[in-house]
Amino acid sequence: MGSNLVITKEIENYINNHSLKLTAIQNEIISYNNSLGDIKRMQISISQCHFLHLIIKASNAKKILEIGTFTGLSALTMSLALPNDGKLVTLDKNKETNKTAANFFEKANQKDKIESILGPALESLNNLKIKGNKFDLIFIDADKENYKNYYVQSLDLLEKNNLIVIDNVLWHGEVTDHKKQDKLTTSIRDFNSYVNEDKRTENLIIPIGDGFTVCRKL
Ligand SMILES: C[S@@+](CC[C@H](N)C(=O)[O-])C[C@H]1O[C@@H](n2cnc3c(N)ncnc32)[C@H](O)[C@@H]1O
């Protein structure tokens, strides 16, 4: 019988010390985010970086869409895992963080592989759909209230067998704490149930970082 493991800070450090290594620029983004204070929690965790790297390599993804760039850690991670002729499109509405991310992409020599689209993500997704874009993998990590909209829109931008990865689905563990009935926690719970019941995909929640759901389009 399997047992449930509680991931302490020590275990997390052990995992990071016995897994893939980040590049200098990925570490620089993390240091920069640390300097921002509480907002650094926006970035994905180191083990999530490695998970994205491996899933991109293993699935031979060449065209990736990200919803939620922030200062660029996940975008750069995914771009570095792509082949030289791969492409990553990343969406965010924040001009300032987009500029920071663009500087990191340039520093890491990934500028030519990454296209940043500034604006509300639902509008950008609609434009990508109108133009007939398709992606091999879509990573959703923006405003939680719109997760269901992003997921539904993403399905139109994927072929069969392609993947959607969604961050924060365990919401610091609060999804199982029924005393928590605030809007964000409730919307994550509703989203998780919606995805799990959706016959268009099969899904698995993976307990790394704040929780990743991986969906395969059927
Ligand atoms: C959690 S952060 C993304 C973190 C990033 N994936 C990383 O690992 O560094 C969420 C981002 O979504 C963006 N965002 C929030 N609502 C948005 C919207 N409606 N349209 C586009 N971007 C949005 C925010 O500006 C923020 O940069």
The ligand as a Gaussian input file, in Angstrom:
#p B3LYP/6-31G(d) Opt

LIG

0 1
 C        1.151000      33.362000     -11.174000
 S        1.733000      34.606000     -12.245000
 C        2.544000      33.671000     -13.504000
 C        3.849000      33.069000     -13.020000
 C        4.740000      32.526000     -14.093000
 N        4.124000      31.449000     -14.794000
 C        6.065000      32.090000     -13.467000
 O        6.249000      30.903000     -13.188000
 O        6.896000      32.957000     -13.217000
 C        0.252000      35.118000     -13.007000
 C        0.411000      36.147000     -14.105000
 O       -0.870000      36.232000     -14.756000
 C       -1.048000      37.567000     -15.180000
 N       -2.495000      37.798000     -15.365000
 C       -3.453000      37.840000     -14.403000
 N       -4.657000      38.046000     -14.957000
 C       -4.465000      38.138000     -16.299000
 C       -5.323000      38.340000     -17.416000
 N       -6.637000      38.472000     -17.260000
 N       -4.781000      38.366000     -18.637000
 C       -3.441000      38.203000     -18.814000
 N       -2.584000      38.015000     -17.797000
 C       -3.077000      37.974000     -16.556000
 C       -0.429000      38.414000     -14.086000
 O       -0.064000      39.686000     -14.600000
 C        0.765000      37.554000     -13.638000
 O        1.954000      37.983000     -14.263000

